[in-house]
């Protein structure tokens, strides 16, 4: 593959386009534009023919990695396959050509789709109110905490803190801070659960909510969930559920059954829509009945057979995103939910859990497993054995996986597992794919023992080798 820059392909006089002959009188450009709008010298653009141009960018595109090209086992960021029927239907001209300023009467189909999506999410969660507006999971967190903040404001209660387990996503404390809350860390116990004595000690009347990832970022369902919710509710707080890991329990149980008050969904994870590179995404939230009045506007409502946008919600936190959410993502999720149905969603969760336990069981003989118990949708192994015995770190293993043709899993998270390797296979990968990944991981464990320098110098088959990541972050070059 030709790895030259497009400027290195340039040859004077070549062009990738053909312009028609001038059919109006020619004029000097400096007579048409003021001097300030003119370049002092011609733009330095590459001169290449069309075939060179097409091949250059086609070859570059082949260097991109995505779920369509290979296994993408990112832990805590569900990268399941995106069915192409979702893309086809969301790309229909009737959706693609919509404009948000069209009158409601002209977009009844889309409003119906939004209404039904919200109703599906109510059914899946067991909660009474839903907004589709948030643009991603972290935005959903922010919205959910704003709703909680508004509730206490309306009830003249002063709440200043949110409790966050030490295994939580980094966005949790950030969302709390944006809403004016102080984040208070709650420790995990030796089994990866919330430490109950620590929770009791920190659950004061200043606490607005506990932000709980269910299952947690260790891939474990907290054994004490009922007691946790009882402690928080008894102290006057709400249970906020981070739904990043919802792909393991949808259809099996409902968050409302474990007394969750607020939940954000990641449509771009759980319901198979594409994501990455900062977007697109959708992070709707579902809330219990007493928080529903505070949801952001607008809410899609149904009156007989007509659908409309309800802005008349005096207790609402207001509008948190321009227009009505990331509609194209919502359409994709709607198609997935309709296509799967309740039985299909449950089966997806069951297969995700099965796949994760299969990977964990095969690899725990070769990597350390800090919490050696059945996991949910993801497992967290670590490379402490390889590091202590052979000087091979998790980063080295992740880089070496590239040479085997696999995208690495999430590494060094959660922070409470030293040298963590967080693997989420999802339900969409076959046993054959998982076996190939397992085979590669075992081979790297053996290489760490017999030829550690090879692992520590990986990758060797990619367009660039091991980068100095600190230098790249500190001395950014964009030219």
N, C-alpha and C positions, 0 to 999 in steps of 0.2 A: 504494500500500500504506500502510495506517495504521500509523505508527510511534510512536503514543502508548504510554506506560507503562500497565500494567494499572490502576494507581491513578488515572491520568488518565481512564480509561474509567468510573470508578466513579460511580454515581448512588445516592443514599440510597434504601433500601427494595428495591432489586433483588436477586435471588438466582438462582443457577444450579442450585439443587437444591430439591426438594420433600420435606419430611419428613412421615411419617404422623402422624396425630393422636395425642396423648399418651393411652395407655391404662392408665396407672398413676397413683396419686395424686401430684400435684405437690408438690415440696419445695423449699425455699430451698437454693441451692447452698452457702451458707456454713454450713448445718447438716450438710452431707455431707462437706465438705473442711476441713482446718485452714487457718487464715489464711495460713500460709506458702505454701500451694499455690494461692492465689487471686491473680488479677491485681488491682492497684489500680485499673486502668481497662480497659475493653474493648480487645481486640486491634484494631489498626488494619489491618483487612482490606478489600480492595476489594469493592464491592458491584456485581456485574454480572450480567446475565442469561446464560442458557446459550449462546445464539447468539453473543453478544459474546465470551464466554470461549473458545468453540471457534475462532472466527475469529482471535482474538488469537494464540493459540498455534499455530494452523495457519500463519498468516502468518509468525510467527517461525521456524517450522521450515523454511520456504522460503528463509530467509536462510542456512541451514547449507549448507556445500559438502562434497561427498563424491564418491567415485569413481562413485557411481550418477548423479550430476547433472552431472559434467563431467570433463574431462581433468585428471589429478592427477600431474604429472610430477616428483614429489619425487625427487631424486637420493639414492642410498644408503639409501633407505627405500622399498623396492619397494611401490608402491600399485597392485597389479594388481586387476582386476575380481574381485569375490567372487561366484561362481556361486550362484544362489538355491537350487539343489538342495542345496548344503551347508547352507544355513540350514534348509531344510525337514526334512532328515534329522536334523540335530543337535537340532532342536526336537521330535522325536517324544517322546511322553509316556514311552516306555520309557527314554529318556535323561534327559529333563527332570525326571522325578520320582524319580530315583535319590537315595539318601542314602549318604554315605561310610561310615556305620557298619553298612550292611547286611552280612550274612554273605557270604563269597565264593561260596558255592553259589547265592546269589540274584542274582549279578551276573556270571555266566559270560560272557554276551554282551559286556559292556563290557570285561571283562578280556581276552577274546579280541581285541577291537578294539585295545586298547592293546598287546597282545603283537604283533599283526600290524603295527601302525604302527612299533613299534621294529624289527621285522624288515625292513620296507621301508627304514627309515632306514639300517640296517646295509648293505643291498644298494646303496642309492644312494651311500653314502659309502665303502664298502669296508672299514669299520672293524668291530671285533668286539663292542664293548659300547655300549649305549645306555640313557640314562635319559630319561624324558619329564617329569620333575618340574619343571625350571626354568620360571619364569613368564614369561620374556621373554628377549630376546637378552642384555642386560647381566647378568641373573641366570644365564644360561648361561655367560657369561664367568667370572663369579665361581665357579660350580660347577666349571668346567673347571680353573681355576687352583687351587681347593681340592684337586681330585684330584691335580694335579701336586705341590702342596705336601705332600700326604699320602704320595705315593710317595717323595719324598726324605726325609721324616721317618722312614718305615719303613726306609729304607736308610741312615739315619744320615749323610746328606749335607747339608751346610749350603749352601743356595742363598738368595741375598738379592735377586736382581735379575731383572727381565723386560725384554727388549728390545722397543721399540715404534717402528715407523717414524714419521717426522714427518707422514705423511699419514693416520695411523690415526684411527679414531673416538675421541672423547673418553672414551667409557666404558672403553676399554682400560686406560689408566693408572689410572683410578679403581678398576677391578676388581682390578688388581694391588696397589694400595695397601691395599684391604680384606683381601687375603690376606697382607699383611705383606711384600710385595715392593716394592723401589724401582724405579720406571720409568726406564729409560735410553733416550733418544731415538736412533734411527738415521736418518741423513740419506737423502734420495732423490738419485739422480743426475739428470743433465740430461734423461734419457729417462723419468723417472717411476718407475724401478726402485729397489729398495733399493741403496744405495751399498755395493758389496762391500768396498772397503778400510775404510770406516767400520765395517761389520759385523764384519770380522775383528779390528779394533782393540778392539771392545767385547765380543767373545765370549770371556769369561773363565770360569773354573771356578765363579764365583759366580752365573752365569746359569742360571735354571731353565727359561726358555722364550723363544722369540721369538713375539710375537703378530702374526700376519700376516693381513691381509685379502686374500682371493683371490677374484676380481680385486681390485686395490686401489681406494682411494676416488677415484682419478683415472679409474676405469673401464678400467684397463689390466691385462693379465695379465703378471706380472713375467717378463721374458725370462731371468732368472737363477735361476729357482725351484729347479732341481736343485742348483745350487752353494750357494744359500742354505741349503737343508735339510742338505746335506752338512757345511757349516761348523758349523751349530748342533748337529747330532747328534754330530759329532766332538768338540765341546766339552762333551758331556754334557748338553745341553739338549733340550727337546722343542719341536716345532713346533705352536703353537696357531693354528688357523684361525678367524678371525672370519667367520661364514657369512652376513653381511648381504647379500653380493652373489652368493649362490649361484644366483640366478635366471639367471645367464648361463652356468653350466657344468653344471647338473644334467643327467644323461643323456648328456652329451658326454664327461666324464671323471669320475674318482672321486678325491676328496682323498687316499685311501690311495696312489694311483699317484704322487703327488708327495711322498710320505713325510710326510703330515700325521699327527700323533699324537692331537690333540684338535680337535674341530670343534663349534661350536654352530650349530644350525639356527634360523632364524626361521620357525617354522610360519606366523606371522601375516604374513609377507612372501612367502616363496618358494612356499608352498602355499595361497595365495589366501584366507586367512581374514582377516576384518576386523580393523583395528587403528587406533590413534590415540587421542589424548586420554589417554594414559597406560595404555591397556589396552583390551580384554584382549589377552593375548599368550601365546606358548608358545615356549620356547627350549631344546628338548632338546639334549643333547650326545651325540656319538659319540666313542669312544676306542679306541685300539689295545689289543691283548690284554694287554700288561703293566700297563696302567692300569685295566683293567676291574674288578679286585677292589675298587677304591677308590670306585666309583660310589656315589651316595647310595642309601639304602633308602627305600621298597621297590622291588624290581625284579619285574616280572610274569614268571613262569616257566610253562612248560607241562610237564605230566607226563601222558603218554598223551593223553587228550582233555580233561583238566581243567587249569584255569588257576588260579594262586594268586599271592599277594604274598609275596615272599621278603624277610624281614627278617633272616635269619640270615647276615649278611655281616660277619664280624669285622673286616675291614680297611677297611670303608666309612667315608666321611667323616660318615655319619649322615644324618639327614633334613634336607632343605634347604627344604622347603615343606610346609605342612599338607596331609595326605592325599596325592593322587596326581597333582597337576598340574592345569592348566586343561583339564578334560576336554572341555568344549564346543568349545574351539579344536582340540583333538586330533581330535575326531570330524570336524570340518570338513576338516582336512588329510587325514585318512584317506579321506574321500569323494573329495577332489580327486585324490589319488594313484591310487586305484582306478579312477576315471573316466578319467584321462589315460593310465595305463599307461606303460611305459618309453618307447615311441615318442612318446607325447604329451608327456611331460616333456622329452624331447630336442628336440622341435619347438618347445616353448615357449621353451627357451633360445635356439635358433637364431633365432626370430622376435624375441626381445628384443634380441639382438645386431644383427640386421638393422635394426630400427627405430631403435636408438640411432645407428648409423652413418649412416642416412639423414638423421636430424635434424642430426647433426654436419656432414655434408657440405654440406647446404643452408645452414647458418647460419655456417659458418666464413668465408664471404665477407663477413659483416657484423659479426662479433664476433671478438675475438682468441682463438686456440686455442694455448695454451702448449705442449701436447704434440700435435703434428700427426701423428697416426698412427691406424691402425685402433683403435677402442675396443671394449669388450665391451658390457655392458648399459646403460651410461650414458656421457655425455660431459661434459667440464668446459670450457666456454667462459668468457670473462670480458669485462668491460666496460671494460678499461683504455683502449681507443681512445676510447670515448665520454666517459670521465672526463677524459682528458688534453686532448682537443680541445674538448669542449662542456660540461664540468663535470657531466655526467650520470653518476650512480653506479649500481652494480648494484641497490641498494635502490630507486632511482627506477624502473628498468626493471621490477622485480618488482611495484611498486605499480601501474604503468601497465598491466601485464598484466591486472589485475583489471578495468579498464575495457573490456578486450576479452573478458571473460568466462572467463578462464583462471586457474586457481590457479597461483601462481608456483612455479618449481622451488626446490630448496634453494639458498640463497645464502651466500656467504662461507665456503664449505667445499668442499674441504679448504683448510686454512689456508695451504698452500704456494702456492696460486694466488691472486694478488691480484685482488679484485673478482670472485670466482668465481660462475659460474652453472652449477649441477650438474643436468643434465637426464637423467631416466630415464623413457623413454616406456613401458616394459614391452612384453610381447608382445600384450597384449590390446587395444591401440588400433589402429584402422584407419588406412590410408594417408590417407583423407580427413580424419580428425581431426588427424593429424600435419601435413598440409598447411595446415590452418587455423591451427594453433599456429605453424608456421613463418612463415606469412603475417603473423601478428600480431607476431612477434618482428622480422621485417624492417621492418614498418611502424614499430615503436617505434625501431628503429635510425635510420630516416630522420627521425622526429620529433625524436630527440635532436640531429640535425644542423640541422634547419630551425626547430624551435620547442622548444628545450630546456626553457623555462619550463613548458610544458604537461606534459612528462614529470616534471619535478621537483615539480609540484604534484599529481600523481596520488595516489590515485584520486579521481575526481569522480562516479562513478555508484554508489558503495556507500553504505550507510546512514550511515556516518561517513567523513570524509575522512582526510587524513594525520594520524596521531596523533604526539604528542611521546612517542616510545617510552622515552626516558630518564626523563621525568617520570612516565610511567605505571608504570615499574618502581620508581622511587624513592618515589613518593607514591601508593601503592596505595589506591584507594577501593573498598570493597566494599559500600557502601550507596548 
